[in-house]
Amino acid sequence: MKANVGIAEIANLANVSVGTVDRALHNRGRVSEATRKRVLTIAAKFGYTPNLAARALKTGPRSHVISVCFPKEIHYFFDELRSGIKEEAKRFEHLGLQVQFVPLERLGDNEFATIKDLIKEVPRALIITPGIPDQLTALIDKAEEKNIRVICLDSDAPSSHRTAMVCADSTACGQLAAELLGRFVPSRSQVAVVTGTMETQDHQARVKSFRDLFSQVCSGGKVVGIIEDHEREEESFQKCYRLLQENPKIAGLYVSTANCLPVCRAISTLNLTHKVQLLTSDLFPEMVPYFDMGIIAASIHGRPFALGRVAIQLLAELLLYGRAVQSKNYLAPHVVMKSTLHLFREIRKNRENFELTDSVD
């Protein structure tokens, strides 16, 4: 006969701690497979969370396919996004969670046709980074009508009925950049912004919030140019080189995407190090020399690895446990400067890999 028991009773019967029971029931890791099965057996026997415990024990994991569609480039950013998704998904593999990646070449490239084809396969969920959200709204709504849960990751399609979005707070990123750059440059300074494309909601929000705040922080300051480089390195270099050459009064640049290396090269080629204050976005090992040379003053890190992990956590709650999730999920950006580089995962990971390779050689 079943009785109404709680976590404490299950812990006592299983001879484990309450924390271990909680981790076993909710698949939060750090529990051996034998202990997890013992806890689930007791939970199922006494009717505790039968939809999770009994199903996992008796019928085995159901397949939950998640299709992931975002660009390869700029790979410095999207590789980290992909790593976060992969690492978090491993925690739920034994419950049937499967992730398949269908990459685009660049943001917005062939995304409508690719996502349309993915919907035909009827996965349990889609994780996408909308490059041109206005074109995707109806498609996202169609997916949701088919009970395919859609998570917008890193950029949003706010007019759609997507289940949730997971982003660094774009407005906060732009405002933080304006606040920092406004204090790095003298009053009445001219600055410019380099972004990907203004069709992307995330890019729009960063540029707008930067423009709205900069002149308030920098007395008499003015944003004199917006460059759209479409996430292409050569296009970014040429446009930034020309802008800086034709506008010698520019005292600062804000790069709102991860495509900062060509901007660094343009500043270096024109011998404008320390004359032009550069504020970038995100963080990857190739940026370190430009921090060391003083070309990059600071970077607003959108934390792509963490974004990827949160997206999978939301889908695990929805698909595996049937729990409701928040529709809007913002991560706070981090400020990176030369003195704090060593504290960030991207740089620590690279140095650890280098030290390991060096010791093997």
N, C-alpha and C positions, 0 to 999 in steps of 0.2 A: 504494500500500500504506500502511495506517495504522501509525503508530508511537506508542508510549507517550511522550507529552510532558507537561511541566509548564507552569506559568504563566510561568516564566522563558523557556522556549523559545518559547512563543507570543509573549511580549513582544518577543523578538529578531526573530522572523519578521515581526511586525507593525510593527516599528520604533517601539514605544511603551514606556512604563515598565511595570513589574510592577503598580504601583498602578492604571494605566489598564486593564490587562487584567482585574484583579480587579473593578473597577467595571463594566466592560462585561459580564463574565460574570454578575455578580450584580445588575445593574441598580441600581447605587447612585448614578447620576447623574454629572454633570460630565464626560460623554463625548459627543462629537458623534455623530450618527447614522452618518456615514460610517466613523468609527473603530470604532464598536460593530459594524457589519456586517463590517468587515475582521477584527476579532478573532473574531467568531462563525464566520466562514468558515474561518479557520485552525483554530479549536478543533474544528469539525465535521469538517474534513478529516483531522485527526490523532486523532479519536476522544475528544477531551477533553470531558467532560460532554455526551455526545451527546443525552441526553434534553432538555436545555435548549437548547444551541447549535443542533443540527441541526433540532429541531422549530421553533424560532423563525425560523430562516432559510428552511426549505423549505416548511413548511405554513402559516406565518403564525400570529398569536396566536389561541388558543382563547378563546371567551367565558367569563368567570368572573364571574357576576352575584352581587353581595353585597347582600342586603337589610338595610337599617338601620332599626330601629324603636325610637325613644325619644321622650320628650315634647317639645313646644314650650316648655312652661313648667316651671320658671322659665327664661325664655329667656336671661337673663344667663349662666347656666351652659351650657345645652344648645346655644346658638349657638356657643360656643367648642368644644364637643365635636364639633359638626358641621363646623366649620372645619378642625379637625385631621384629621378623616377625609377631607375633600375634598382638602386640600393633599397629604396623603401618597398618596392614590389616584392623583393625577395622574402620579406617578412610574412607575406601572405600567399606564397606559392602553394603551401601545403593545404590551403583552403580553396584552391582552384583559380586564384587570380593569375591571369596571363596577360602580358603586355606585348603588343606588336608595334613596331615603329615603321611608319610609312613617311619618309622625309620628303620635304620640298627642297628645291635648290636654294631659293631665297624667299624672304618674306613676301607673301602675296603671289608668288609665281605658281600658276596652275592650281591654286588652292581650291577653287570652286569645284573643278572637275575631280580632283583627288578626293576631296571630302564627300562629294556626291557618290563616288564609287564605294567609299568606305561604308556609307550608310546602307548601301545595297547588301553588304555583307552582314548587316544587323549585329554588330558587336553589342556588348552590354553597356559600353560607355565610349565616349570620344574625348580625348584631350587635344585641344587645338590652340594655336596662337594666331588669332585672326589678323591678317595683314590688311585686308580691305573689308572691314566688318559690314559695311552696307550691302555688299554683295553676298554675304554669308547669312544674313539674318533669317531669311525664309528657309534656307537649308538647315540651319540649326533648329528652327521651330519644327521642321518636318521630322528631324531626328528625334526630338523630344516627344512628338506625337506617337512615334514608334516605340516609345519607352527606352530610347537610347539616351543615357544621361550624358550631357555635354558639359565639360569643364573648359572654360577659356583660361588659358595659362599665359601669363606675362603681358597679354593685351586682351582687351575685352570687346565684346559685341553687345553693348548695353541695351540696344533696342530689341534684342532677341529674348526668347524664353529659355535661355540656357540655364542649367541647374545651378551652376556656381561659377565664379571667377576667382582666380588666385593670382595676385599681382603684387609687386612692390607698389607702394602708394605713389602713383605717377605725379600727382599734384605735390605731394610732399617732397619728392625727388627734385622737381623743378624749383620749388621754393627754397629748399636747402641749398641747391646750387646757386641760386640768386643771392641768398644770404651770405654764403661764403665768398663768392666772386665779388660781390658788392663791397666786401671788407678787404679783399686782396688788392683791389685797384683804387687809384685816387678818385676823388670826386670829379664829376663831369666826364667820366671815362666813356669811351665808345667800346661796345663789346658786340660779339656775334654768337649765334647758336648754330651748331652742326647737328642735324638729325637725319633719320632715315627717310621716311616719307610722311607727309602730313595726312595721308589717308588712314594711317594707323592710329587708333585711339590713344594708345600709350604715348606715342610720339607727340600727338597734338596736345595732350594734357601737360606733358613736361615743358614743352615750348611755351604754352600759354601761361602757366603758373610762373615760369621764369621771367617772362616779359612783364607780367603784372606786378611782380615784386621788386625787380632789380632797381628801377629808378627810385623806389622808396628807400632802399638800403644805401644805394650809392647816390648821393646828392647830385642832381644834375646829370646823372648817368643815362645812357641811351643804348638800346639794342638796335644796331644799324643794319643787321643782316641776318637772314635765316637761310642756311644752306641745306638742301635736301640732297644727300649723296646716295640714296637707295641702297645703302649697305654695301657699296662697291668701293674697294680700296683705291683704285686708280682714279675714279671719279671724285672721291673725297680729297685725295691729294691735290689734284689739278684745281679744283674749285677753291680749296683753302689757300693754296699757294697764290692763286690769282687775287683772292680777296685781300690777303695780307700785303701783297705787293702793291695793290691799287689803293689800299686804305692804311697808310702808315700810322694813323692815329689810333688804330684798334689796340686796346690794352688788355683785352681778355677774350677767351673763347670758352664756350661750354659745349661739350660733345655729349648729347643726350642718349647715345647708344654705345654699344661696345666697340664701334668702329673708330677707335681713337688713334691707332698706330700711324695711319697716313697723315693725320693732323700733326702728330709729333714730328714726323719727318719733314713736313712743310715748315714748321717753326724752326727746326734745326738747320734745314737747307738755307733758309733766309737769315740765319744768325740772329734769331729773335728770342733766344733763350733768356729768361729773366726780364725781357721787355714785354712779352705777352704772357699773361697768367692763364694757364690752361687748367680747366676743370673737366674731368672725364667721368665716364660711367663704368661701373663694374670693376672687375679685377681678374687678371690672369698673368702668368709669369713673364710674358713678353713685355709687360708694362714696366717691370722693375728697373731696367736701365734708364728709362725716361724719368722715373722718380729720382734715381740716383743723380742724374744730370741736372735736375731741377727744372725740367721741362713740364712735368706734371706736378701741379701744386697740391691737388687733392682729387679724390675720386668718390663719387656717390655710388655705393655698391648696392645693386638690386637683389643680391643673394639668390642667383638662379638655382643653385643646388637645393637650397631650402624650399624654394618655390615648387620644384619637382616633387620633393618629398610630401609637401602639404597636399598637392593634387591627388596623390595616391592615397593618402590618409583619408581624404574626404570620400573617395570612391569606395574604400574599404568600409567605411561607416555606412554608406548607402547600400552597396551591393551585398556585403557579407552579413551586416548586422541590422539592416533595415532602419537605420536611424536617420533622422532629418539632419541636414547640415546648413550652415549659413550660406546665403547666396553670394555675399561679398566677403572676400577674405584678403585683407591687405597685410603685407609684411613691411615693417619699418626699415627704411634704408639705413645703411651704415656708412660712416665717413671713414675713408682710408687716406692716411698720409704716410710719408716716408718712415716716420718713427713707429708706425703701427703695422707696417706691412707683414712683419713676421708673425703677427697674431692671427692672420686669416688663413682659412683652410686651403685656399688655392695656392698660396705661397708655401705654406708648411708642407703640403703634399708634394709639391714640385721639388723642394729641397730634400725631403726624405727620399724621394725616388732617385735624385741625383747622388746622394750620399751612398745609397745602396748600390747603384751602378758603379760608382767610383771604388767602393770597397771590393766589389766582385772583380773589376778589372785589375 
